[in-house]
Amino acid sequence: MLKKYWIHIVIFITGMGIFWLIKSDTESSIIENNKFAIEDTSLITKVFLADRNGNTISLTKNKESWTVNDKYAVRKDAIATLLSTAKKISIKKPVSKEAFENAVKFIATTGVYVEFFEGDKIVKSYTIGSNTPDHLGTYMLLKGSEKPFVVHIPSFNGFLSPRYGIQANALDVTTWRSTTVFNLSFEAINQIKYTHYLNPENSFFLRTNPMELMNSQNKSISFNNDKILKLLNSFKNLNCETFKKDKSKIDFATQIEELVVNSDTLRTYKISETAVKTKEENFTVDRKYATLNNGELMLIQDYVFNKVLINIAELTK
């Protein structure tokens, strides 16, 4: 179905060429018949997006949470922004005669197609094109319509594509993924094992029921109760900065630490000082590479994780 839709767009542009269709209705009636907004987005159960590079994003609602591509939890702020946009967008104006050719060309060649579902029913579908020259609107084409429009959110100054997770006309699953690494309450933690590979004497094992702290020699030692409680209360809303696609740039022999919380294992690795760094890695903030349960490579900030990546001395003072 999606392939047929793209073919329809290309045929439409070929047929239209550079000619502007004379409006047969008043502007108000055109706008009335080309609504993009969804009145009640609380009923939306699925959103599907596809770009012209073959990337697809499927966002599915499961009770109060969302998953992306049936694999990862979705960032709450990202889905909230998308649904808010779907509800608030409105037609700002028809595309001008001068801009028409370029608008439809970019919609056909670089546009991102989106479908909104209520159950199995598609309730809205349109293609998101490029932004207007003043960056205050976005060209969009409603499915079934012959004319694109400039669409915006009233009182919002900016174009809309980033609100759909679109960057440089492309989709990326990492844009939607939740960055949560740990989100545990005090009561949910049964044990913590911290291993420091560069300084093994800093390692420890903590059991919470009954409370017991053991050193790297597996000997039970006394501890500062307040500091233990502070550690146990530090595992809420711990997020990585971003996910990294290329694992080849990391030397897994440079592992620094291992933190096991219940059954989840976080491993940290040093970032090479000689490697070519991305924008995020050119530090104003100290960072490390990390993996969770041998999964995908992450970038974490020391400022965020130093409260849980602590040595045994910080629990006994």
Rosetta silent file (secondary structure, phi, psi, omega in degrees, C-alpha in Angstrom):
SEQUENCE: MLKKYWIHIVIFITGMGIFWLIKSDTESSIIENNKFAIEDTSLITKVFLADRNGNTISLTKNKESWTVNDKYAVRKDAIATLLSTAKKISIKKPVSKEAFENAVKFIATTGVYVEFFEGDKIVKSYTIGSNTPDHLGTYMLLKGSEKPFVVHIPSFNGFLSPRYGIQANALDVTTWRSTTVFNLSFEAINQIKYTHYLNPENSFFLRTNPMELMNSQNKSISFNNDKILKLLNSFKNLNCETFKKDKSKIDFATQIEELVVNSDTLRTYKISETAVKTKEENFTVDRKYATLNNGELMLIQDYVFNKVLINIAELTK
SCORE:     score description
SCORE:     0.000 S_00000001
   1 L     0.000  -41.928 -179.678    0.000    0.000    0.000 S_00000001
   2 H   -64.174  -42.110  179.727    2.806    2.380    0.883 S_00000001
   3 H   -61.403  -41.346  178.644    4.594    1.679   -2.417 S_00000001
   4 H   -62.922  -35.584 -179.804    1.409    2.439   -4.327 S_00000001
   5 H   -66.134  -43.454  178.483    1.083    5.706   -2.462 S_00000001
   6 H   -63.170  -39.565  177.518    4.590    6.832   -3.459 S_00000001
   7 H   -61.313  -40.864  178.597    3.835    5.879   -7.070 S_00000001
   8 H   -59.505  -42.547 -179.641    0.656    7.958   -6.856 S_00000001
   9 H   -63.784  -45.534 -178.632    2.661   10.977   -5.688 S_00000001
  10 H   -63.357  -43.644  178.045    5.209   10.644   -8.505 S_00000001
  11 H   -61.217  -40.618  179.874    2.473   10.283  -11.126 S_00000001
  12 H   -58.915  -45.983 -177.993    0.717   13.297   -9.668 S_00000001
  13 H   -68.899  -39.614  178.931    3.827   15.479  -10.008 S_00000001
  14 H   -61.193  -42.969  179.950    4.571   14.212  -13.518 S_00000001
  15 H   -69.151  -35.232 -177.331    1.055   15.037  -14.578 S_00000001
  16 H   -76.926  -34.005 -176.146    1.027   18.387  -12.888 S_00000001
  17 L    58.397 -132.147 -178.863    4.426   19.490  -14.157 S_00000001
  18 L  -106.797   11.760 -175.502    4.992   23.090  -13.250 S_00000001
  19 L   -88.211  142.168  179.258    1.400   24.200  -13.749 S_00000001
  20 L   -95.739  127.781  177.976   -0.682   25.585  -10.940 S_00000001
  21 L   -74.872  129.643  178.219   -4.269   24.361  -10.682 S_00000001
  22 L   -71.217  131.631 -177.539   -6.751   27.191  -10.544 S_00000001
  23 L   -67.264  131.056  179.554   -8.764   27.021   -7.340 S_00000001
  24 L   -97.889  -14.832  178.694  -12.381   26.064   -7.964 S_00000001
  25 L  -118.743  170.258  173.713  -13.519   26.664   -4.419 S_00000001
  26 L   -70.669  159.238 -179.474  -12.929   29.432   -1.964 S_00000001
  27 H   -59.358  -37.251 -178.209   -9.830   29.149    0.215 S_00000001
  28 H   -65.965  -38.683 -179.682  -11.968   28.453    3.262 S_00000001
  29 H   -72.169  -33.266  176.072  -13.738   25.529    1.632 S_00000001
  30 H   -62.398  -47.348 -179.911  -10.415   24.080    0.444 S_00000001
  31 H   -61.855  -40.379 -179.432   -9.054   24.270    3.959 S_00000001
  32 H   -61.575  -35.934 -176.897  -12.230   22.735    5.367 S_00000001
  33 L   -89.551    2.200 -178.874  -11.884   19.751    3.025 S_00000001
  34 L  -129.687   48.128 -179.430   -8.185   19.258    3.713 S_00000001
  35 L   -70.891  133.034  175.803   -7.963   18.978    7.468 S_00000001
  36 L   -99.195  -26.965 -171.728   -4.730   17.535    8.802 S_00000001
  37 L   -72.488  149.144  174.364   -5.516   17.706   12.520 S_00000001
  38 L  -107.207  121.343 -172.196   -6.802   14.788   14.586 S_00000001
  39 L   -64.219  -46.257 -177.354   -9.408   15.944   17.066 S_00000001
  40 L  -123.526   93.356 -177.959   -8.890   13.279   19.745 S_00000001
  41 H   -76.467   -9.012  177.110   -5.371   11.855   19.714 S_00000001
  42 H   -66.981  -17.735  179.777   -6.052    9.847   22.879 S_00000001
  43 H   -87.482   -8.716 -178.909   -7.755    7.317   20.590 S_00000001
  44 L   -70.323  129.110 -178.864   -4.628    6.813   18.469 S_00000001
  45 L  -113.528  -13.619 -179.634   -3.195    3.311   18.961 S_00000001
  46 E  -157.334  144.145  173.723   -0.525    3.220   16.272 S_00000001
  47 E  -131.080  130.612  179.350    1.534    5.593   14.145 S_00000001
  48 E  -119.216  131.615  177.650    3.454    4.454   11.079 S_00000001
  49 E  -128.634  145.346  178.193    6.115    6.558    9.333 S_00000001
  50 E  -143.533  133.480  176.395    8.215    5.812    6.238 S_00000001
  51 L  -103.206  177.555 -175.758   10.924    7.838    4.531 S_00000001
  52 L   -81.610   -0.284  176.932   12.215    7.629    0.971 S_00000001
  53 L   -96.423    2.856  179.984   15.356    5.781    2.097 S_00000001
  54 L    91.551    3.232  177.813   13.405    2.697    3.130 S_00000001
  55 L   -83.088  135.756  177.472   13.436    3.447    6.859 S_00000001
  56 E  -128.187  147.616  176.372   10.199    2.791    8.716 S_00000001
  57 E  -127.240  127.468  176.732    9.050    3.574   12.222 S_00000001
  58 E  -120.779  113.914 -179.662    6.090    1.829   13.837 S_00000001
  59 E  -104.614  120.670 -174.243    4.887    3.284   17.135 S_00000001
  60 E  -122.523  132.696 -179.377    2.409    1.063   18.970 S_00000001
  61 E   -86.791  132.400  175.518    0.427    1.878   22.085 S_00000001
  62 E  -126.402   96.208 -173.696    0.265   -0.714   24.861 S_00000001
  63 L    57.922 -108.068 -177.203   -2.100    0.557   27.537 S_00000001
  64 L  -101.922   -0.513 -178.636   -0.251    3.646   28.848 S_00000001
  65 E  -118.955  167.714 -179.864    3.122    3.030   27.190 S_00000001
  66 E  -127.763  149.160  173.525    4.407    2.935   23.612 S_00000001
  67 E  -122.642  152.126  177.460    6.928    0.745   21.784 S_00000001
  68 E  -111.007  127.478 -179.647    8.882    1.490   18.610 S_00000001
  69 L    53.678   33.958  176.978    9.198   -1.237   15.970 S_00000001
  70 L    55.796   28.033 -174.601    7.864   -3.762   18.515 S_00000001
  71 L  -135.658  -43.436 -172.331   11.248   -3.750   20.246 S_00000001
  72 E  -119.304  150.228  171.373   12.075   -0.658   22.289 S_00000001
  73 E   -68.584  145.792 -178.158   10.249    1.553   24.756 S_00000001
  74 E   -94.923  141.786  173.915    9.438    4.979   23.331 S_00000001
  75 L   -60.058  128.818 -177.804   10.578    8.254   24.895 S_00000001
  76 H   -62.751  -38.582 -179.444    7.566    9.776   26.616 S_00000001
  77 H   -68.443  -33.003 -178.670    8.444   13.293   25.517 S_00000001
  78 H   -69.102  -45.466 -179.779    8.806   12.196   21.876 S_00000001
  79 H   -70.699  -34.051  177.439    5.389   10.523   21.635 S_00000001
  80 H   -64.187  -41.090  178.511    3.774   13.389   23.558 S_00000001
  81 H   -64.892  -43.550  179.775    5.239   15.887   21.081 S_00000001
  82 H   -61.020  -48.755 -177.684    4.062   13.850   18.091 S_00000001
  83 H   -67.712  -36.182  176.055    0.495   13.481   19.365 S_00000001
  84 H   -63.157  -41.485  178.351    0.341   17.128   20.379 S_00000001
  85 H   -63.745  -45.586 -179.630    1.470   18.093   16.881 S_00000001
  86 H   -60.051  -29.146 -179.245   -1.089   15.796   15.247 S_00000001
  87 H   -83.125  -36.874 -170.026   -3.818   17.494   17.274 S_00000001
  88 H   -95.534  -15.462 -175.339   -2.742   21.128   16.882 S_00000001
  89 L   -64.323  148.335  176.697   -1.569   21.401   13.275 S_00000001
  90 E  -149.622  160.722  178.996   -3.632   23.465   10.890 S_00000001
  91 E   -74.099  125.210  177.677   -3.397   24.768    7.357 S_00000001
  92 E   -83.888  -43.175  179.650   -1.687   28.140    7.278 S_00000001
  93 E  -173.414  160.924  171.453   -2.264   28.790    3.580 S_00000001
  94 E   -66.490  159.354  176.956   -2.236   27.102    0.175 S_00000001
  95 L   -70.973  134.379 -178.694    1.150   26.769   -1.505 S_00000001
  96 L   -66.948  159.019  179.581    1.900   29.815   -3.624 S_00000001
  97 H   -58.596  -38.574 -177.511    2.127   29.536   -7.397 S_00000001
  98 H   -69.048  -33.596 -175.709    5.850   30.319   -7.237 S_00000001
  99 H   -93.379   -8.109 -170.392    6.602   27.638   -4.639 S_00000001
 100 H   -58.972  -49.214 -175.441    4.276   24.954   -5.980 S_00000001
 101 H   -60.040  -48.081 -179.484    6.702   23.102   -8.261 S_00000001
 102 H   -65.816  -38.383 -178.382    9.452   22.804   -5.658 S_00000001
 103 H   -60.664  -49.316 -177.866    7.008   21.906   -2.893 S_00000001
 104 H   -71.802  -30.328  177.922    5.519   18.930   -4.722 S_00000001
 105 H   -64.640  -45.305 -179.219    8.935   17.838   -6.015 S_00000001
 106 H   -70.550  -33.779  176.099   10.373   17.646   -2.513 S_00000001
 107 H   -61.042  -41.625 -177.747    7.261   15.926   -1.176 S_00000001
 108 H   -74.093  -34.662 -172.469    7.677   13.224   -3.834 S_00000001
 109 H   -96.975  -29.490 -176.734   11.432   12.778   -3.555 S_00000001
 110 H  -130.207    3.531 -176.261   12.228   13.384    0.114 S_00000001
 111 L   -67.196  156.369  176.145    8.860   13.430    1.878 S_00000001
 112 E  -112.619  124.363 -177.582    8.036   11.266    4.886 S_00000001
 113 E   -89.406  138.061 -178.914    4.700    9.473    4.823 S_00000001
 114 E  -134.412  140.034  175.828    2.744    9.103    8.073 S_00000001
 115 E  -126.946  138.211  175.292   -0.369    7.139    9.021 S_00000001
 116 E  -113.907  132.964 -176.364   -2.361    7.390   12.261 S_00000001
 117 E  -116.679  145.487  162.647   -4.478    4.433   13.376 S_00000001
 118 E  -116.662  103.783 -170.753   -7.381    3.880   15.737 S_00000001
 119 L    66.606 -126.225  178.784   -7.275    0.127   16.107 S_00000001
 120 L   -94.387    0.870 -175.100   -6.969   -1.238   12.557 S_00000001
 121 E   -96.510  128.773  173.807   -8.493    1.856   10.970 S_00000001
 122 E   -79.291  119.250 -178.028   -6.370    4.582    9.370 S_00000001
 123 E  -101.776  -16.778  177.789   -7.879    7.867   10.514 S_00000001
 124 E  -160.653  137.590  175.856   -5.353   10.243    8.978 S_00000001
 125 E  -149.601  136.892  179.872   -2.482    9.952    6.505 S_00000001
 126 E  -159.079  168.736  178.775   -0.332   12.555    4.817 S_00000001
 127 E  -111.847  132.689 -178.514    3.159   13.250    3.517 S_00000001
 128 E   -98.551  120.474 -178.871    5.478   15.702    5.260 S_00000001
 129 E  -100.200 -150.640 -178.220    7.683   17.674    2.907 S_00000001
 130 E   -80.381  169.037  176.985   10.312   20.360    3.334 S_00000001
 131 E   -84.495  158.906  178.262    9.987   23.489    5.417 S_00000001
 132 L   -71.085  159.573 -178.692    9.070   26.858    3.930 S_00000001
 133 L   -56.590  -30.066  179.694   11.866   29.358    3.194 S_00000001
 134 L   -87.257    1.104  178.403   10.985   31.381    6.306 S_00000001
 135 L    61.870   22.108 -179.456   11.090   28.189    8.462 S_00000001
 136 L  -110.578    9.275  178.630    7.654   29.028    9.866 S_00000001
 137 L  -161.377  170.179 -178.686    5.713   26.309    8.083 S_00000001
 138 E  -134.489  135.425  176.816    5.999   22.882    6.475 S_00000001
 139 E   -75.855  130.487  178.503    4.700   21.684    3.119 S_00000001
 140 E  -139.466  150.713  178.138    2.324   18.737    3.502 S_00000001
 141 E  -126.233  116.557  178.524    0.085   16.729    1.213 S_00000001
 142 E   -73.121  138.100  178.598   -2.976   15.006    2.624 S_00000001
 143 L   -60.804  131.990 -178.578   -3.610   11.563    1.159 S_00000001
 144 L    92.175   -8.927  178.778   -6.335   11.817   -1.453 S_00000001
 145 L   -95.545  154.947  178.032   -5.722   15.514   -2.003 S_00000001
 146 L  -101.901   -6.572 -175.249   -4.311   17.027   -5.187 S_00000001
 147 L  -128.228  129.690  174.041   -2.881   20.146   -3.591 S_00000001
 148 L   -77.035  161.790  178.600   -0.192   20.546   -0.940 S_00000001
 149 E  -133.819  159.729  168.560   -0.542   23.130    1.795 S_00000001
 150 E   -87.080  120.342 -175.242    1.670   25.089    4.130 S_00000001
 151 E  -115.469  145.313 -179.771    0.930   23.620    7.553 S_00000001
 152 E  -150.916  178.634  168.308    1.895   25.001   10.952 S_00000001
 153 L  -111.532  118.543  179.798    0.938   25.078   14.618 S_00000001
 154 L   -52.751  134.990  179.329   -0.636   28.413   15.499 S_00000001
 155 L    75.538   -1.558  175.613    1.570   30.430   17.890 S_00000001
 156 L  -101.121  123.033 -179.385    4.491   28.016   17.320 S_00000001
 157 L   -96.874   98.610  179.997    7.424   29.587   15.481 S_00000001
 158 L   161.144  168.627  176.801    9.197   26.840   13.607 S_00000001
 159 L   -91.014  167.264 -163.769    8.832   24.034   11.097 S_00000001
 160 L  -102.794  -17.736 -172.082    7.259   20.720   12.025 S_00000001
 161 H   -56.206  -39.160  178.229    9.378   17.847   10.693 S_00000001
 162 H   -62.211  -24.815  179.911   11.519   17.413   13.865 S_00000001
 163 H   -73.051  -12.240  174.246    8.297   16.947   15.838 S_00000001
 164 H  -102.825   11.373 -179.298    7.718   13.794   13.755 S_00000001
 165 L    75.773   22.183 -177.621   11.224   12.503   14.487 S_00000001
 166 E   -97.873  125.822  175.977   12.485   13.560   11.059 S_00000001
 167 E  -128.324  121.351 -179.390   16.102   14.690   10.733 S_00000001
 168 L    53.642   45.238  177.032   17.503   15.614    7.301 S_00000001
 169 L    65.349   16.345 -176.560   14.486   13.980    5.590 S_00000001
 170 E  -131.049  157.234  177.973   15.243   10.652    7.293 S_00000001
 171 E  -106.431  148.172  179.889   13.927    8.536   10.152 S_00000001
 172 L  -145.142  126.046 -176.733   16.057    6.913   12.837 S_00000001
 173 H   -60.177  -30.151 -178.585   14.804    4.536   15.515 S_00000001
 174 H   -66.065  -21.925  176.716   17.209    6.021   18.077 S_00000001
 175 H   -63.554  -31.100 -174.747   15.271    9.288   17.872 S_00000001
 176 H   -97.192  -21.733 -172.620   12.284    7.502   19.403 S_00000001
 177 E   -66.667  139.985  170.680   13.935    5.094   21.817 S_00000001
 178 L   -64.269  138.754  179.781   13.731    5.632   25.531 S_00000001
 179 L   -95.329   11.253 -178.156   17.184    6.378   26.924 S_00000001
 180 E   -65.831  128.396  174.840   16.384    4.820   30.304 S_00000001
 181 E  -101.833  -52.949  174.021   19.142    2.574   31.645 S_00000001
 182 E  -130.392  140.504  172.029   17.899    2.117   35.224 S_00000001
 183 L  -148.153   73.806 -172.482   14.638    3.231   36.787 S_00000001
 184 L  -119.901  137.373  173.464   14.429    1.324   40.056 S_00000001
 185 L   -81.095  163.882  177.092   12.983    2.233   43.411 S_00000001
 186 H   -51.273  -46.139 -174.469   14.796    1.428   46.645 S_00000001
 187 H   -67.486  -22.739 -175.958   12.425   -1.463   47.315 S_00000001
 188 H   -84.158   -7.403 -175.978   13.054   -3.061   43.909 S_00000001
 189 L   -95.323  120.170  178.753   16.798   -3.514   44.447 S_00000001
 190 L   -95.839  -36.659 -179.021   17.885   -6.868   45.865 S_00000001
 191 E  -158.987  154.466  176.735   21.610   -6.666   45.263 S_00000001
 192 E  -134.760  130.804  174.566   24.344   -4.570   43.675 S_00000001
 193 E  -124.364  120.489 -179.467   27.736   -5.805   42.553 S_00000001
 194 E  -115.703  126.086  178.571   30.313   -3.232   41.483 S_00000001
 195 E  -122.295  124.490  176.485   33.623   -4.266   39.913 S_00000001
 196 E  -107.409  111.533 -172.173   36.358   -1.763   39.098 S_00000001
 197 L   -75.218  -25.789  179.147   38.813   -3.425   36.720 S_00000001
 198 L   -81.428  -31.604  178.510   41.522   -0.768   37.003 S_00000001
 199 L  -134.676   81.467 -175.008   41.398   -0.717   40.815 S_00000001
 200 H   -55.858  -28.163 -179.655   39.901   -4.013   42.026 S_00000001
 201 H   -65.991  -13.986  177.803   40.148   -2.950   45.680 S_00000001
 202 H   -83.830   -5.906 -175.421   37.362   -0.431   44.977 S_00000001
 203 L   -75.220  159.091  177.743   34.901   -3.228   44.159 S_00000001
 204 E  -159.193  165.585  172.891   32.059   -4.337   46.431 S_00000001
 205 E  -130.425  128.782 -179.092   28.953   -6.474   46.747 S_00000001
 206 E  -120.751  125.010  174.193   25.829   -5.158   48.480 S_00000001
 207 E  -109.704  138.887 -174.065   22.916   -7.318   49.567 S_00000001
 208 E   -99.217  -17.428 -177.682   19.774   -5.536   50.780 S_00000001
 209 L  -144.045   96.835   -1.828   17.880   -8.256   52.643 S_00000001
 210 L   -76.059  160.174 -177.817   19.458   -8.584   55.087 S_00000001
 211 E   -66.826  124.718  179.420   21.680   -5.545   54.497 S_00000001
 212 E  -151.523  135.362  177.188   25.295   -6.617   54.019 S_00000001
 213 E  -115.736  128.724 -179.591   28.323   -5.007   52.371 S_00000001
 214 E  -122.445  143.373 -179.325   31.236   -7.163   51.214 S_00000001
 215 L   -86.932 -173.190 -177.247   34.615   -6.036   49.905 S_00000001
 216 L   -66.129  -16.067  177.379   36.634   -7.368   46.968 S_00000001
 217 L   -94.698   10.807 -178.645   37.898  -10.185   49.212 S_00000001
 218 L    61.610   31.581  176.986   34.296  -11.275   49.894 S_00000001
 219 L  -104.784  133.366  178.778   34.601  -10.183   53.516 S_00000001
 220 E   -70.441  132.518 -178.800   31.673   -8.547   55.251 S_00000001
 221 E  -131.765  162.554  178.533   32.518   -5.034   56.448 S_00000001
 222 L   -73.309  157.786 -176.547   30.773   -2.234   58.313 S_00000001
 223 L  -143.616  164.990  175.372   29.074    0.517   56.319 S_00000001
 224 L   -90.335  112.763 -173.494   27.522    3.962   56.614 S_00000001
 225 H   -59.905  -40.933 -179.590   23.775    3.387   56.580 S_00000001
 226 H   -62.754  -38.417 -178.685   22.924    6.840   55.206 S_00000001
 227 H   -73.629  -32.121  173.835   25.305    6.397   52.291 S_00000001
 228 H   -64.150  -45.384  179.626   23.907    2.964   51.511 S_00000001
 229 H   -63.431  -38.463  177.911   20.403    4.440   51.431 S_00000001
 230 H   -61.999  -43.031  177.352   21.600    7.274   49.200 S_00000001
 231 H   -61.713  -47.846 -177.092   23.039    4.760   46.735 S_00000001
 232 H   -64.334  -25.469  179.187   19.880    2.658   46.697 S_00000001
 233 L   -92.386    9.544 -176.182   17.781    5.751   46.017 S_00000001
 234 L  -102.888    8.636 -176.845   19.973    6.822   43.095 S_00000001
 235 L  -100.511   16.293  176.557   18.717    4.356   40.496 S_00000001
 236 L   -91.406  133.809  173.961   15.628    6.303   39.446 S_00000001
 237 L    53.969   47.378  173.512   15.567    7.878   35.984 S_00000001
 238 E   -92.293  115.888 -173.516   19.145    7.095   35.028 S_00000001
 239 E  -120.916  145.302  170.875   19.397    7.738   31.294 S_00000001
 240 L   -77.820  165.045  178.810   22.104    7.428   28.697 S_00000001
 241 L   -78.400  -44.406 -179.513   22.820   10.413   26.492 S_00000001
 242 E  -164.155  167.993  173.923   22.431    8.586   23.194 S_00000001
 243 E  -100.447  145.406 -178.777   22.865    5.256   21.430 S_00000001
 244 E  -110.553  132.085 -177.671   25.845    4.668   19.131 S_00000001
 245 L   -80.007  -33.194 -171.827   25.455    2.703   15.913 S_00000001
 246 L   -98.789  104.169  177.871   29.107    1.927   15.275 S_00000001
 247 H   -81.446  -12.634 -174.464   30.621   -0.543   17.733 S_00000001
 248 H   -67.188  -21.623 -176.260   33.789   -0.879   15.670 S_00000001
 249 H   -82.929   -4.598 -178.000   35.261    2.306   17.138 S_00000001
 250 L  -103.427  137.401  174.813   35.310    0.933   20.689 S_00000001
 251 L   -95.423  104.589 -175.647   38.068   -1.213   22.120 S_00000001
 252 H   -70.472   -5.571  174.414   36.228   -3.618   24.411 S_00000001
 253 H   -77.331  -11.090 -177.735   39.541   -4.423   26.089 S_00000001
 254 H   -94.409   29.905  179.873   39.356   -0.986   27.732 S_00000001
 255 E   -61.862  134.431 -179.172   36.531   -1.958   30.096 S_00000001
 256 E   -99.347  -51.299 -172.057   36.600    0.168   33.223 S_00000001
 257 E  -139.140  163.165  170.728   33.707   -1.008   35.370 S_00000001
 258 E  -138.695  128.090 -179.953   30.892   -3.480   35.676 S_00000001
 259 E  -124.204  114.693  178.804   27.746   -2.732   37.654 S_00000001
 260 E  -106.637  118.960  177.843   25.240   -5.521   38.219 S_00000001
 261 E  -116.999  112.779 -170.690   21.902   -4.427   39.675 S_00000001
 262 L    56.748 -109.275 -179.312   19.666   -7.422   40.316 S_00000001
 263 L  -112.781    6.168 -179.750   20.025   -9.194   36.948 S_00000001
 264 E   -98.366  134.796 -175.644   20.971   -6.206   34.755 S_00000001
 265 E  -118.331  118.594  174.838   24.626   -5.634   33.893 S_00000001
 266 E  -102.830  126.412  176.599   26.066   -2.250   32.915 S_00000001
 267 E  -117.182  136.600 -179.522   29.608   -2.251   31.537 S_00000001
 268 E  -114.984  149.645 -176.150   31.605    0.935   30.952 S_00000001
 269 E  -136.851  146.320  179.120   34.492    1.529   28.567 S_00000001
 270 L   -74.279  140.545  173.634   37.018    4.287   28.105 S_00000001
 271 L   -86.303  126.674 -177.195   36.716    6.496   25.036 S_00000001
 272 L   -60.488  135.660  178.986   40.009    6.546   23.166 S_00000001
 273 L   -74.136  -18.855 -177.865   41.795    9.878   23.325 S_00000001
 274 L   -97.820  -11.814 -178.171   43.137    9.386   19.794 S_00000001
 275 L   -70.582  149.916  174.541   39.867    8.370   18.126 S_00000001
 276 L   -70.891  124.822 -172.567   38.048   10.838   15.896 S_00000001
 277 L   -98.364  146.088  173.127   35.183   12.079   18.039 S_00000001
 278 L   -76.641  177.511  179.687   31.630   12.909   17.052 S_00000001
 279 L   -57.787  -41.923 -178.409   29.987   16.159   18.058 S_00000001
 280 L   -68.200  -29.002 -174.169   28.660   14.555   21.266 S_00000001
 281 L   -87.683   -8.757  173.929   32.062   13.112   22.134 S_00000001
 282 L   -81.884   93.748 -159.639   33.937   16.420   21.917 S_00000001
 283 L   -71.769  135.554  151.683   33.522   16.897   25.575 S_00000001
 284 L  -110.714  -14.051  177.186   32.446   19.749   27.697 S_00000001
 285 L  -125.838  137.706  178.752   31.128   16.924   29.898 S_00000001
 286 L   -69.712  136.737 -177.008   33.071   13.739   30.736 S_00000001
 287 E  -136.682  164.382  173.416   31.568   10.670   29.131 S_00000001
 288 E  -136.693  159.135  164.395   32.078    6.915   28.758 S_00000001
 289 E   -81.246  153.918  177.713   30.884    4.237   26.393 S_00000001
 290 E  -154.495  156.343  170.605   28.601    1.664   27.998 S_00000001
 291 E  -130.548  149.938  175.122   26.526   -1.407   27.242 S_00000001
 292 E  -116.348  120.596 -179.150   23.564   -2.819   29.139 S_00000001
 293 L    53.962   41.746  179.337   23.256   -6.608   29.172 S_00000001
 294 L    59.328   25.177 -179.395   25.728   -6.815   26.256 S_00000001
 295 L   -88.760 -146.081 -174.658   23.309   -4.821   24.157 S_00000001
 296 L   -70.076  154.277 -178.865   23.756   -1.736   22.061 S_00000001
 297 E   -74.537  134.939 -179.807   26.510    0.752   22.623 S_00000001
 298 E  -123.578  162.042  169.876   25.553    3.858   24.592 S_00000001
 299 E  -112.963  123.107 -179.501   27.178    7.123   25.524 S_00000001
 300 E  -120.118  150.902  179.297   26.744    7.991   29.217 S_00000001
 301 E   -94.877  134.036  177.139   27.701   11.095   31.165 S_00000001
 302 H   -58.565  -37.778 -178.383   29.871   10.761   34.249 S_00000001
 303 H   -57.225  -36.566 -178.349   27.833   13.511   35.899 S_00000001
 304 H   -79.857  -42.488 -170.283   24.715   11.327   35.700 S_00000001
 305 H   -96.733   -9.433  179.941   26.224    7.931   36.569 S_00000001
 306 L   -63.000  -19.859  179.663   28.899    8.864   39.110 S_00000001
 307 L   -76.353  -14.997  176.268   26.290    8.628   41.857 S_00000001
 308 L  -116.059  -20.808  175.440   25.958    4.865   41.256 S_00000001
 309 L   -92.359   72.924 -174.904   29.426    4.052   39.891 S_00000001
 310 L  -117.098  159.686  179.432   31.067    4.549   43.261 S_00000001
 311 L   -95.355  168.440 -173.086   33.819    2.706   45.098 S_00000001
 312 L   -62.406  -30.875 -178.993   33.513    0.890   48.401 S_00000001
 313 H   -61.812  -28.761 -179.450   35.218    3.677   50.372 S_00000001
 314 H   -74.923   -7.248  178.284   32.267    5.951   49.596 S_00000001
 315 H  -106.666   -5.738 -175.634   29.979    3.554   51.468 S_00000001
 316 H  -115.746  -10.281 -176.793   32.096    3.149   54.573 S_00000001
 317 L   -68.558    0.000    0.000   33.174    6.704   55.452 S_00000001
